[in-house]
Amino acid sequence: MKHFKYLVSLSGLVLILFQVQVRADIRYPLIPAPVSLKELPGDFLMDQSVRLDIQTNDERVLGSLHWFSEKIKSLTGLDLQQKKGNKRISIVLLKHNEPSLAKEGYHLKISPQNVLLEANGAEGIFYGLQSILQLLPPANKWAIPAAEITDYPRFGWRGLMLDVSRHFFTKDEVKRFIDEMVRYKFNVFHWHLTDDQGWRIEIKQLPELTRHGGFRVHREGAWGSFLPALEYEKATDGGYYTQDDIKEIVQYAAERFVTILPEIDVPGHSLAFISSYPGLNATKKQFSVNAGWRNTPRDDNALDPSNEEVYVKLDMIFTEVAKLFPNPYIHIGGDEAYKVYWEQSSNCKEFMSKNGLKNADELQSYFIKRLVKILESKGKKLIGWDEILQGGLAPEATVMSWRGMQGGIDAAKMNHEVIMTPWDYVYLDLYQGDPSAEPSTYGMCRLTDSYRFEPVPEGIDEKLILGGQGNLWTESVPTFRHLEYMLWPRSMALAEVYWSPKQSRNWPGFFERLESEFTKLDIADINYARSCYDVVVIPVQESGQSVSLTMTTEAPNLDIYYTFDETNPDLHASKYNGETLYFPPGSSNLKVVSYRGNKPIGKQLKLSKEELTKRSLQQHHVY
């Protein structure tokens, strides 16, 4: 997990003051936005006269159409498998590939009498079906607006990562995660399967990894503050996926054109591994599976690169992992390896001297290069977090850049392929609204931050940027309900970043479509966050004066009402008009709320002068 003690700057947020009328009933609410959309008059009414006209025998297409028919039936009660309808939804695989569509693009033409969906391959048909579903209104009159759409993704790698080590999610919950992500045309599920807090994948040659490493003692409360396991306390919290579970989920994802990227996080973040098979770390100290504590001095949670037994066991692990996942890549983590114990270890010092390694960074590089060879022997390629650049990187490795963009820039300049995942734009476990009104976590990544993320740095060849993903670490995400809250709507913003053309990025237009999607999420009982409606308070410490503040909202066209007199603001309170505000003499708290029209739409915030002064002293960082 990636830890920060400050909140990231929201550069540009104060400029997001759009004078547009937001509507929740827009005609073409597609997320992500298509490459081109030509509006046409009329609607294709979904009624008893509609049937599927299937002009292909491709098994993957037929599987998608069965899935689509079941979706339509559950939404509308209509049976598209009937044979006699005079209105058609025609599905066509193009006989001659259209290069611009590649394998994931599609053409969609909707008229009042027919819907024609064409694509080069089954993937494009699936994404076209997703667009048809999104164009359906939330209820009642099932009318799809007429249009001509051409669509294809900007990036081939459009991922979401789920950490199931810090908190375990069941097989059915993982399937639901996949179902929710494909609606927005994500195609990679990065599955963080191992860490200090749990080993979640069955390895038959090493049964203790799940028998022991899959469980920890139960704790609730603020993550990082818990006691380690007490003597004789039973480890009952956790779980793991059997290899049959893994195969079932891999197949489930494949049917939805999602590739699963498994992550086995080494050499750091390996306490569950070390706890299961003692003696694999440099100090040889034994630990229980971490239940959410942070110790000083730090636990020795890193595998010892000088210990040959480490590589023997990793070879066993990756042999079984490689057989379970058809993805050509395996993620090996490589992040935050705590090297102090390596530097103090006589075995590591002797090993470094023998192998001509100058320092602990080069020792980690040796470890990573050994893993490259192990994975190559299984027919796989290695991906790791950007720390794998330290000490030199094997040319075959792919870098996932999380500590900002620089790691990805450095890797691309060395001609490595890169997946951009900078924490301040794509980490979905961060605050998305004011910390005073959000569940406790760390750092800040607002919806606007995710939407303005640009994966290709200036001067870097776009061909080396495979794409990007949103990452959901789960220290503070104990339930699937809260998982959804952290995932949506920021992942919708990222979906548009990864799929839609860069030049079509448009915040007001996106927000209109987003609000239409909120209505559908409400009907589906998906627990999304509405933090984008809350007021953003921006404090500044002025020289010789008390703290001043300005305010804005991410959602366009909202009104802000505030008080300093301890009463709750409403339409009759002071209305904010963009001016700089100061606390009146004797006032200790600001209370503020956003309105749309005559109804409150955001949460009421209460912020003390002391807290805002503290925030203002963190220069260039805005909550």
C-alpha positions as a printed NumPy array, in Angstrom:
array([[  0.   ,   0.   ,   0.   ],
       [  1.125,   3.547,  -0.681],
       [  1.114,   5.924,   2.296],
       [  1.109,   9.738,   2.262],
       [  0.592,  12.187,   5.109],
       [ -0.545,  15.14 ,   3.015],
       [ -3.318,  15.935,   0.588],
       [ -2.608,  16.627,  -3.037],
       [ -3.022,  19.983,  -4.745],
       [ -6.189,  20.52 ,  -6.735],
       [ -4.528,  22.741,  -9.317],
       [ -7.128,  24.223, -11.564],
       [-10.118,  23.319,  -9.391],
       [-10.793,  26.94 ,  -8.515],
       [-11.269,  27.57 , -12.227],
       [-14.048,  25.006, -12.591],
       [-16.908,  27.485, -12.575],
       [-19.029,  26.538, -15.569],
       [-22.159,  28.432, -16.476],
       [-24.168,  25.509, -17.811],
       [-27.507,  24.042, -16.927],
       [-27.006,  20.488, -15.714],
       [-29.705,  18.038, -16.789],
       [-30.233,  14.473, -15.649],
       [-32.41 ,  13.516, -18.625],
       [-30.005,  14.052, -21.519],
       [-30.601,  12.134, -24.735],
       [-27.194,  10.465, -25.199],
       [-25.794,   9.634, -21.746],
       [-22.821,   7.517, -22.887],
       [-19.852,   7.016, -20.537],
       [-17.198,   6.896, -21.869],
       [-18.003,   9.349, -24.663],
       [-17.765,   7.811, -28.142],
       [-15.341,   8.945, -30.826],
       [-18.202,  10.37 , -32.902],
       [-21.954,  10.624, -32.432],
       [-24.381,  12.037, -34.985],
       [-27.772,  12.82 , -33.513],
       [-30.772,  11.674, -35.56 ],
       [-34.501,  12.333, -35.093],
       [-36.784,   9.741, -33.572],
       [-36.402,   6.775, -31.244],
       [-36.177,   3.018, -31.488],
       [-38.92 ,   1.862, -29.14 ],
       [-38.163,  -1.384, -27.337],
       [-41.458,  -3.285, -27.415],
       [-42.883,  -6.721, -28.221],
       [-42.099,  -6.292, -31.932],
       [-38.298,  -6.207, -31.439],
       [-36.162,  -9.243, -32.207],
       [-32.46 , -10.026, -32.511],
       [-31.178, -10.603, -36.034],
       [-27.886, -12.45 , -35.612],
       [-25.695, -12.644, -38.697],
       [-22.768, -14.574, -37.243],
       [-21.989, -17.954, -35.695],
       [-19.081, -16.654, -33.636],
       [-19.375, -18.33 , -30.219],
       [-18.078, -15.322, -28.302],
       [-20.592, -13.042, -30.025],
       [-23.399, -15.511, -29.321],
       [-22.357, -15.587, -25.665],
       [-22.499, -11.78 , -25.508],
       [-25.922, -11.74 , -27.142],
       [-27.257, -14.226, -24.615],
       [-25.912, -11.978, -21.852],
       [-27.45 ,  -8.915, -23.559],
       [-30.828, -10.615, -24.008],
       [-30.928, -11.524, -20.327],
       [-30.092,  -7.928, -19.403],
       [-32.876,  -6.586, -21.616],
       [-35.327,  -9.11 , -20.204],
       [-34.494,  -8.196, -16.618],
       [-34.864,  -4.467, -17.39 ],
       [-37.899,  -4.441, -19.684],
       [-39.46 ,  -7.908, -19.56 ],
       [-39.005,  -8.206, -23.347],
       [-37.86 , -11.431, -25.02 ],
       [-35.469, -10.587, -27.865],
       [-35.168, -14.249, -28.819],
       [-38.653, -14.239, -30.398],
       [-38.591, -14.797, -34.193],
       [-41.529, -12.8  , -35.562],
       [-40.841,  -9.184, -34.633],
       [-40.805,  -6.599, -37.434],
       [-38.195,  -4.39 , -35.728],
       [-34.67 ,  -5.695, -35.561],
       [-31.462,  -5.326, -33.621],
       [-29.005,  -6.657, -36.221],
       [-25.572,  -7.903, -35.16 ],
       [-22.948,  -8.108, -37.907],
       [-19.263,  -9.068, -37.902],
       [-17.648,  -7.214, -40.786],
       [-16.318,  -9.483, -43.545],
       [-13.482,  -7.062, -44.241],
       [-11.807,  -5.534, -41.219],
       [-12.117,  -1.796, -40.851],
       [ -8.662,  -0.701, -39.592],
       [ -9.917,   2.307, -37.644],
       [-12.09 ,   0.102, -35.422],
       [ -9.288,  -2.349, -34.574],
       [-10.603,  -5.214, -32.422],
       [-12.596,  -3.227, -29.834],
       [-14.333,  -0.589, -31.947],
       [-17.851,  -0.66 , -33.397],
       [-20.333,   1.136, -35.626],
       [-23.849,   1.618, -34.271],
       [-26.725,   2.976, -36.374],
       [-30.076,   3.453, -34.658],
       [-33.264,   4.377, -36.534],
       [-36.913,   4.12 , -35.421],
       [-37.213,   0.71 , -37.128],
       [-33.782,  -0.893, -36.806],
       [-30.592,  -1.019, -34.799],
       [-27.466,  -2.086, -36.712],
       [-24.337,  -2.983, -34.738],
       [-21.188,  -3.783, -36.73 ],
       [-17.655,  -4.589, -35.567],
       [-14.49 ,  -6.354, -36.647],
       [-14.59 ,  -8.741, -33.709],
       [-16.51 , -10.018, -30.728],
       [-14.99 ,  -7.389, -28.433],
       [-16.421,  -4.569, -30.517],
       [-19.857,  -6.192, -30.52 ],
       [-19.739,  -6.444, -26.724],
       [-18.844,  -2.772, -26.284],
       [-21.536,  -1.759, -28.77 ],
       [-24.072,  -3.715, -26.713],
       [-22.9  ,  -1.83 , -23.621],
       [-23.614,   1.437, -25.427],
       [-27.113,   0.268, -26.369],
       [-27.787,  -0.545, -22.717],
       [-26.523,   2.856, -21.612],
       [-28.772,   4.604, -24.135],
       [-31.85 ,   2.965, -22.621],
       [-33.681,   5.341, -20.267],
       [-33.898,   4.372, -16.584],
       [-37.518,   3.188, -16.716],
       [-40.977,   3.341, -18.296],
       [-40.73 ,   4.174, -22.012],
       [-37.912,   1.993, -23.3  ],
       [-36.868,   4.228, -26.195],
       [-33.321,   4.284, -27.593],
       [-32.556,   7.627, -29.279],
       [-31.709,   7.464, -32.979],
       [-28.047,   8.093, -33.784],
       [-25.015,   7.08 , -35.795],
       [-22.044,   6.216, -33.578],
       [-18.492,   5.278, -34.438],
       [-16.411,   4.3  , -31.451],
       [-13.074,   2.753, -30.495],
       [-10.714,   3.132, -27.514],
       [ -7.707,   5.399, -27.228],
       [ -5.805,   2.873, -25.08 ],
       [ -5.75 ,  -0.911, -25.12 ],
       [ -5.113,  -1.161, -21.347],
       [ -8.09 ,   0.168, -19.381],
       [ -7.885,  -1.314, -15.935],
       [ -9.196,  -1.343, -12.398],
       [ -7.218,  -2.86 ,  -9.54 ],
       [ -8.799,  -4.481,  -6.483],
       [ -6.779,  -5.286,  -3.377],
       [ -8.292,  -8.408,  -1.781],
       [ -5.457,  -8.883,   0.707],
       [ -6.193,  -6.062,   3.17 ],
       [ -9.848,  -7.075,   3.133],
       [-11.085, -10.265,   1.528],
       [-13.927, -10.151,  -0.999],
       [-15.837, -13.268,  -1.922],
       [-15.942, -14.943,  -5.315],
       [-19.422, -13.534,  -5.977],
       [-18.295, -10.045,  -4.969],
       [-15.365, -10.249,  -7.376],
       [-17.793, -11.221, -10.143],
       [-19.982,  -8.257,  -9.264],
       [-16.905,  -6.003,  -9.418],
       [-16.256,  -7.285, -12.951],
       [-19.906,  -6.757, -13.945],
       [-19.785,  -3.15 , -12.798],
       [-16.476,  -2.338, -14.514],
       [-17.433,  -3.685, -17.95 ],
       [-20.405,  -1.302, -18.164],
       [-17.827,   1.458, -18.681],
       [-15.663,  -0.565, -21.094],
       [-12.798,  -1.431, -18.74 ],
       [-10.938,  -4.517, -19.981],
       [ -8.242,  -5.325, -17.381],
       [ -8.914,  -6.513, -13.826],
       [ -5.71 ,  -6.191, -11.799],
       [ -6.122,  -8.595,  -8.869],
       [ -3.84 ,  -7.796,  -5.917],
       [ -3.832, -11.266,  -4.367],
       [ -1.072, -11.182,  -1.74 ],
       [  0.286,  -8.778,   0.837],
       [  1.228,  -8.546,   4.524],
       [ -2.416,  -8.959,   5.529],
       [ -3.336, -12.104,   3.628],
       [ -2.428, -14.628,   0.943],
       [ -5.543, -15.182,  -1.179],
       [ -4.626, -17.713,  -3.887],
       [ -4.298, -21.458,  -3.379],
       [ -0.837, -22.817,  -4.228],
       [ -1.086, -26.586,  -4.022],
       [  2.638, -27.161,  -3.573],
       [  2.687, -24.69 ,  -0.651],
       [ -0.569, -25.257,   1.269],
       [  0.457, -23.187,   4.307],
       [  0.217, -20.019,   2.206],
       [ -3.571, -20.168,   2.435],
       [ -4.041, -22.475,   5.431],
       [ -2.037, -20.097,   7.605],
       [ -1.391, -16.98 ,   5.489],
       [ -5.011, -16.587,   4.372],
       [ -6.249, -15.638,   7.851],
       [ -5.496, -13.095,  10.557],
       [ -6.997, -12.042,  13.864],
       [-10.135,  -9.907,  13.625],
       [ -9.851,  -6.165,  14.196],
       [-12.183,  -3.223,  13.555],
       [-11.556,   0.502,  13.682],
       [ -8.85 ,   2.777,  12.319],
       [ -6.428,   0.827,  10.138],
       [ -2.82 ,   1.014,  11.334],
       [ -3.744,   1.401,  15.006],
       [ -4.49 ,  -2.245,  15.843],
       [ -2.651,  -4.579,  18.188],
       [ -0.783,  -7.519,  16.675],
       [ -2.175, -10.97 ,  17.373],
       [ -2.286, -11.776,  21.063],
       [ -1.016, -15.082,  22.396],
       [ -3.509, -17.909,  21.743],
       [ -5.786, -15.54 ,  19.761],
       [ -7.277, -17.398,  16.807],
       [ -6.907, -16.119,  13.245],
       [-10.465, -16.148,  11.88 ],
       [-10.618, -13.114,   9.582],
       [ -9.897, -13.67 ,   5.898],
       [-10.309, -16.263,   3.221],
       [ -8.826, -17.308,  -0.088],
       [ -9.718, -18.463,  -3.566],
       [ -9.257, -22.098,  -4.495],
       [ -7.804, -22.833,  -7.898],
       [-11.279, -23.862,  -9.004],
       [-12.539, -20.449,  -7.839],
       [ -9.779, -18.762,  -9.829],
       [-10.635, -20.719, -12.986],
       [-14.306, -19.847, -12.6  ],
       [-13.578, -16.129, -12.197],
       [-11.071, -16.12 , -15.085],
       [-13.74 , -17.667, -17.328],
       [-16.394, -15.263, -16.06 ],
       [-14.133, -12.309, -16.867],
       [-13.182, -13.692, -20.292],
       [-16.851, -13.937, -21.252],
       [-16.997, -10.189, -20.604],
       [-13.727,  -9.514, -22.472],
       [-11.823,  -8.735, -19.281],
       [ -8.264,  -9.969, -18.858],
       [ -7.191, -10.65 , -15.275],
       [ -3.72 ,  -9.497, -14.215],
       [ -2.678, -11.421, -11.084],
       [ -0.315,  -9.739,  -8.636],
       [  1.956, -11.644,  -6.252],
       [  3.61 ,  -8.8  ,  -4.336],
       [  7.309,  -9.454,  -3.654],
       [  9.942,  -8.927,  -2.284],
       [  8.249,  -6.439,   0.073],
       [  4.689,  -6.719,   1.368],
       [  5.377, -10.417,   2.009],
       [  4.537, -10.886,   5.674],
       [  1.73 , -13.397,   4.996],
       [  4.233, -15.409,   2.922],
       [  6.978, -15.139,   5.552],
       [  4.555, -15.975,   8.365],
       [  3.543, -19.145,   6.523],
       [  7.098, -20.278,   5.761],
       [  9.436, -18.813,   8.41 ],
       [ 13.029, -17.928,   7.672],
       [ 12.548, -16.287,   4.28 ],
       [ 13.307, -12.735,   5.5  ],
       [ 16.755, -11.317,   6.294],
       [ 16.326, -11.177,  10.095],
       [ 14.739, -14.651,  10.289],
       [ 12.241, -13.117,  12.751],
       [  8.769, -14.614,  12.824],
       [  5.557, -12.603,  12.619],
       [  1.851, -13.32 ,  12.57 ],
       [ -0.182, -12.312,   9.535],
       [ -0.607,  -8.55 ,   9.846],
       [ -4.084,  -7.539,  11.059],
       [ -3.624,  -3.832,  10.404],
       [ -0.879,  -2.673,  12.743],
       [  2.166,  -0.513,  12.054],
       [  5.166,  -1.172,  14.246],
       [  8.291,   0.844,  15.052],
       [ 10.841,  -0.375,  14.16 ],
       [  9.214,  -1.7  ,  11.008],
       [  8.443,  -5.374,  10.64 ],
       [ 10.816,  -7.303,   8.408],
       [  8.252,  -8.011,   5.719],
       [ 10.649,  -8.373,   2.762],
       [ 11.948, -11.607,   1.277],
       [ 15.706, -12.098,   1.492],
       [ 17.212, -11.911,  -2.043],
       [ 20.325, -13.765,  -0.865],
       [ 18.323, -16.828,   0.205],
       [ 18.085, -19.389,  -2.612],
       [ 15.072, -21.017,  -0.946],
       [ 13.113, -17.839,  -1.731],
       [ 13.538, -18.44 ,  -5.466],
       [ 12.685, -22.133,  -5.131],
       [  9.353, -21.254,  -3.528],
       [  8.676, -18.405,  -5.937],
       [  9.244, -20.792,  -8.84 ],
       [  6.626, -23.127,  -7.344],
       [  4.201, -20.214,  -6.9  ],
       [  4.603, -18.781, -10.38 ],
       [  4.391, -22.215, -11.977],
       [  0.854, -22.575, -10.624],
       [ -0.124, -18.916, -11.139],
       [  0.999, -19.028, -14.777],
       [ -1.221, -22.029, -15.472],
       [ -4.288, -20.341, -13.948],
       [ -4.133, -17.026, -15.802],
       [ -3.957, -16.769, -19.616],
       [ -2.753, -13.15 , -19.396],
       [  0.772, -12.908, -20.884],
       [  1.727, -10.688, -17.931],
       [  2.135, -11.396, -14.218],
       [  2.54 ,  -8.51 , -11.757],
       [  5.239,  -9.074,  -9.121],
       [  4.734,  -5.876,  -7.084],
       [  8.289,  -4.761,  -6.345],
       [  7.152,  -1.684,  -4.411],
       [  8.196,  -0.344,  -1.023],
       [ 10.715,  -3.096,  -0.258],
       [ 12.182,  -2.1  ,   3.12 ],
       [ 15.906,  -2.594,   2.521],
       [ 17.309,  -1.641,   5.949],
       [ 17.354,  -5.257,   7.096],
       [ 19.13 ,  -6.275,   3.886],
       [ 21.775,  -3.635,   4.545],
       [ 22.276,  -4.964,   8.082],
       [ 22.299,  -8.649,   7.135],
       [ 25.657, -10.419,   6.996],
       [ 24.212, -12.906,   4.502],
       [ 23.057, -10.102,   2.199],
       [ 26.393,  -8.273,   2.516],
       [ 28.299, -11.423,   1.62 ],
       [ 25.934, -12.125,  -1.281],
       [ 26.298,  -8.592,  -2.657],
       [ 30.086,  -8.788,  -2.451],
       [ 30.126, -12.165,  -4.191],
       [ 27.86 , -10.973,  -7.015],
       [ 29.394,  -7.517,  -7.512],
       [ 26.33 ,  -5.631,  -6.232],
       [ 27.126,  -2.17 ,  -4.898],
       [ 24.092,  -1.519,  -2.724],
       [ 20.63 ,  -2.672,  -1.683],
       [ 19.031,  -1.145,  -4.789],
       [ 21.204,  -3.35 ,  -6.975],
       [ 20.297,  -6.292,  -4.745],
       [ 16.628,  -5.612,  -5.463],
       [ 17.463,  -5.346,  -9.17 ],
       [ 19.128,  -8.769,  -8.954],
       [ 15.94 , -10.124,  -7.378],
       [ 13.722,  -8.62 , -10.102],
       [ 15.945,  -9.959, -12.882],
       [ 15.761, -13.442, -11.34 ],
       [ 11.962, -13.147, -11.413],
       [ 12.061, -12.066, -15.065],
       [ 13.839, -15.33 , -15.864],
       [ 11.44 , -17.383, -13.731],
       [  8.441, -15.851, -15.486],
       [ 10.025, -16.251, -18.917],
       [ 10.381, -19.967, -18.177],
       [  6.587, -20.037, -17.691],
       [  5.939, -18.097, -20.907],
       [  5.075, -14.903, -19.027],
       [  6.246, -11.297, -18.964],
       [  6.895,  -9.287, -15.804],
       [  5.112,  -6.128, -14.705],
       [  6.054,  -4.286, -11.522],
       [  5.533,  -0.979,  -9.744],
       [  8.03 ,   1.736, -10.672],
       [ 10.462,   0.849,  -7.85 ],
       [ 11.637,  -2.021, -10.042],
       [ 13.622,   0.651, -11.914],
       [ 15.913,   1.021,  -8.893],
       [ 19.33 ,  -0.502,  -9.496],
       [ 18.644,  -1.213, -13.166],
       [ 15.805,  -3.022, -14.92 ],
       [ 15.697,  -6.04 , -17.185],
       [ 14.776,  -4.892, -20.724],
       [ 11.793,  -7.27 , -20.885],
       [  9.993,  -5.731, -17.89 ],
       [  6.95 ,  -3.44 , -18.044],
       [  6.563,  -0.625, -15.5  ],
       [  3.407,   0.459, -13.704],
       [  4.109,   4.01 , -12.526],
       [  2.359,   4.909,  -9.263],
       [  4.615,   7.461,  -7.506],
       [  3.587,  10.194,  -9.919],
       [  4.446,  10.232, -13.616],
       [  8.238,  10.338, -13.404],
       [  8.755,   6.595, -13.049],
       [  6.742,   6.047, -16.215],
       [  8.633,   8.812, -18.028],
       [ 11.984,   7.306, -17.041],
       [ 10.862,   3.829, -18.078],
       [  9.525,   5.024, -21.451],
       [ 12.783,   6.853, -22.149],
       [ 14.503,   3.481, -21.651],
       [ 12.04 ,   2.031, -24.172],
       [ 10.013,   0.081, -21.612],
       [  6.268,  -0.208, -22.006],
       [  4.391,   1.671, -19.29 ],
       [  1.   ,   1.635, -17.593],
       [  0.329,   4.986, -15.942],
       [ -1.24 ,   4.798, -12.466],
       [ -0.09 ,   7.958, -10.602],
       [ -1.543,   7.93 ,  -7.121],
       [ -2.831,  11.519,  -7.114],
       [ -5.103,  10.886, -10.121],
       [ -6.115,   7.224,  -9.985],
       [ -5.901,   5.978,  -6.372],
       [ -9.505,   5.236,  -5.512],
       [ -8.937,   4.731,  -1.778],
       [ -8.19 ,   8.44 ,  -1.285],
       [-10.573,  11.123,  -0.039],
       [-12.892,  12.34 ,  -2.792],
       [-14.471,  15.132,  -0.772],
       [-13.718,  17.149,   2.344],
       [-12.257,  14.849,   5.042],
       [-14.69 ,  16.28 ,   7.596],
       [-17.558,  14.617,   5.698],
       [-15.908,  11.47 ,   4.321],
       [-14.947,   8.084,   5.783],
       [-11.403,   8.206,   7.139],
       [ -8.561,   7.555,   4.719],
       [ -5.499,   9.496,   3.504],
       [ -4.589,  11.81 ,   0.612],
       [ -6.971,  13.438,  -1.852],
       [ -8.184,  12.517,  -5.332],
       [-11.342,  14.337,  -6.344],
       [-13.523,  13.432,  -9.299],
       [-12.088,  16.404, -11.197],
       [ -8.553,  15.153, -10.558],
       [ -9.365,  11.801, -12.14 ],
       [-11.143,  13.423, -15.084],
       [ -8.232,  15.732, -15.961],
       [ -5.644,  12.95 , -15.807],
       [ -3.587,  12.701, -18.991],
       [ -1.728,   9.351, -19.241],
       [  0.765,  10.427, -21.93 ],
       [  3.397,  12.907, -20.696],
       [  4.634,  15.539, -23.079],
       [  7.524,  14.326, -25.204],
       [  6.808,  10.607, -24.655],
       [  5.891,   8.279, -27.506],
       [  2.231,   7.333, -26.959],
       [  2.944,   3.863, -28.357],
       [  4.922,   3.064, -25.189],
       [  1.99 ,   4.011, -22.925],
       [ -0.211,   0.924, -22.889],
       [ -2.868,   2.779, -20.931],
       [ -3.768,   3.173, -17.293],
       [ -5.976,   2.008, -14.473],
       [ -7.645,   3.026, -11.251],
       [ -6.296,   1.349,  -8.095],
       [ -8.445,   0.511,  -5.076],
       [ -6.387,  -0.417,  -2.021],
       [ -8.593,  -1.674,   0.771],
       [ -7.057,  -0.926,   4.184],
       [-10.067,   1.299,   4.871],
       [-12.519,  -0.578,   2.635],
       [-13.966,  -3.421,   4.742],
       [-17.175,  -4.098,   2.772],
       [-18.324,  -4.34 ,  -0.828],
       [-20.827,  -1.565,  -0.172],
       [-18.   ,   0.812,   0.715],
       [-15.939,  -0.538,  -2.179],
       [-18.636,   0.783,  -4.532],
       [-18.634,   4.139,  -2.747],
       [-14.923,   4.556,  -3.38 ],
       [-15.061,   3.17 ,  -6.933],
       [-17.876,   5.253,  -8.429],
       [-18.017,   7.832,  -9.923],
       [-14.245,   8.395, -10.114],
       [-13.801,   5.224, -12.167],
       [-16.311,   6.573, -14.673],
       [-14.067,   9.594, -15.125],
       [-11.086,   7.302, -15.673],
       [-13.077,   5.2  , -18.133],
       [-13.5  ,   8.303, -20.284],
       [ -9.815,   9.202, -19.924],
       [ -8.734,   5.761, -21.168],
       [-11.349,   5.26 , -23.892],
       [-12.377,   8.607, -25.38 ],
       [-10.275,  10.886, -27.613],
       [ -8.191,  13.354, -25.638],
       [ -9.574,  16.318, -27.543],
       [-13.169,  15.431, -26.658],
       [-12.604,  15.836, -22.904],
       [-15.321,  18.183, -21.657],
       [-16.155,  18.493, -17.974],
       [-19.645,  20.049, -18.24 ],
       [-20.688,  17.499, -20.853],
       [-19.275,  14.653, -18.792],
       [-21.108,  15.828, -15.69 ],
       [-24.434,  15.936, -17.537],
       [-23.954,  12.329, -18.595],
       [-22.758,  11.408, -15.111],
       [-25.939,  12.675, -13.476],
       [-28.006,  10.617, -15.882],
       [-25.938,   7.604, -14.836],
       [-26.545,   8.395, -11.151],
       [-30.253,   7.8  , -11.723],
       [-29.498,   4.311, -13.054],
       [-27.109,   3.571, -10.185],
       [-29.866,   4.521,  -7.737],
       [-32.23 ,   2.034,  -9.388],
       [-29.516,  -0.661,  -9.315],
       [-28.785,   0.1  ,  -5.618],
       [-25.094,   0.759,  -6.326],
       [-23.545,   2.811,  -3.541],
       [-21.766,   5.609,  -5.419],
       [-20.317,   8.757,  -3.817],
       [-21.989,  12.151,  -4.262],
       [-18.991,  14.063,  -2.908],
       [-18.747,  16.073,  -6.135],
       [-21.753,  18.097,  -4.939],
       [-20.042,  19.163,  -1.711],
       [-18.425,  22.568,  -1.27 ],
       [-14.644,  22.778,  -1.707],
       [-13.196,  25.206,   0.844],
       [ -9.81 ,  26.654,  -0.127],
       [ -8.003,  28.368,   2.804],
       [ -5.023,  30.713,   2.467],
       [ -2.797,  31.973,   5.307],
       [ -2.198,  35.65 ,   4.553],
       [  0.815,  37.428,   5.982],
       [ -0.102,  39.312,   9.14 ],
       [ -3.768,  38.367,   8.86 ],
       [ -5.984,  35.523,   9.904],
       [ -6.81 ,  32.745,   7.485],
       [ -8.898,  33.696,   4.451],
       [-10.87 ,  31.367,   2.263],
       [-12.585,  30.975,  -1.061],
       [-15.101,  28.306,  -2.04 ],
       [-16.228,  26.44 ,  -5.13 ],
       [-17.886,  23.185,  -6.152],
       [-16.931,  20.485,  -8.602],
       [-20.502,  20.085,  -9.845],
       [-21.361,  22.958, -12.203],
       [-23.881,  25.671, -11.491],
       [-24.497,  25.218,  -7.764],
       [-25.142,  27.911,  -5.154],
       [-23.229,  28.053,  -1.875],
       [-24.679,  29.265,   1.437],
       [-22.645,  29.724,   4.623],
       [-22.691,  30.924,   8.219],
       [-20.093,  31.847,  10.845],
       [-22.565,  32.146,  13.747],
       [-22.978,  28.397,  14.528],
       [-26.411,  28.204,  12.846],
       [-27.074,  25.825,   9.976],
       [-27.025,  27.548,   6.565],
       [-29.981,  27.408,   4.198],
       [-31.446,  29.593,   1.442],
       [-31.776,  32.47 ,   3.924],
       [-28.113,  32.415,   4.968],
       [-25.34 ,  34.405,   3.295],
       [-24.872,  33.42 ,  -0.34 ],
       [-21.304,  33.037,  -1.546],
       [-20.529,  35.069,  -4.665],
       [-16.85 ,  34.323,  -5.25 ],
       [-15.389,  36.83 ,  -2.798],
       [-12.565,  36.184,  -0.315],
       [-13.98 ,  35.524,   3.164],
       [-12.484,  36.051,   6.633],
       [-13.677,  34.717,   9.986],
       [-15.519,  37.523,  11.834],
       [-14.121,  38.448,  15.271],
       [-15.102,  35.796,  17.804],
       [-16.174,  33.238,  15.206],
       [-14.684,  29.754,  15.421],
       [-16.485,  27.712,  12.779],
       [-17.6  ,  27.909,   9.187],
       [-20.708,  26.001,   8.181],
       [-21.388,  25.691,   4.479],
       [-23.706,  23.785,   2.134],
       [-24.39 ,  23.67 ,  -1.609],
       [-27.807,  24.086,  -3.211],
       [-29.276,  23.49 ,  -6.639],
       [-32.243,  25.783,  -7.   ],
       [-34.123,  25.752,  -3.707],
       [-32.933,  22.343,  -2.489],
       [-29.703,  21.356,  -0.727],
       [-27.677,  18.928,  -2.82 ],
       [-24.343,  18.567,  -0.995],
       [-23.504,  17.576,   2.551],
       [-23.243,  20.368,   5.11 ],
       [-19.637,  20.909,   6.166],
       [-18.469,  22.286,   9.498],
       [-14.854,  23.479,   9.483],
       [-13.104,  25.188,  12.375],
       [-10.852,  28.204,  12.004],
       [ -8.096,  26.143,  13.611],
       [ -8.464,  23.34 ,  11.043],
       [ -8.546,  25.747,   8.093],
       [ -5.469,  27.559,   9.402],
       [ -3.68 ,  24.221,   9.655],
       [ -4.646,  23.385,   6.073],
       [ -3.551,  26.793,   4.816],
       [ -0.054,  26.241,   6.185],
       [  0.34 ,  23.211,   3.928],
       [  1.231,  25.412,   1.002],
       [  0.025,  24.38 ,  -2.45 ],
       [ -2.111,  21.607,  -1.003],
       [ -5.868,  21.967,  -1.069],
       [ -8.405,  19.759,   0.654]])
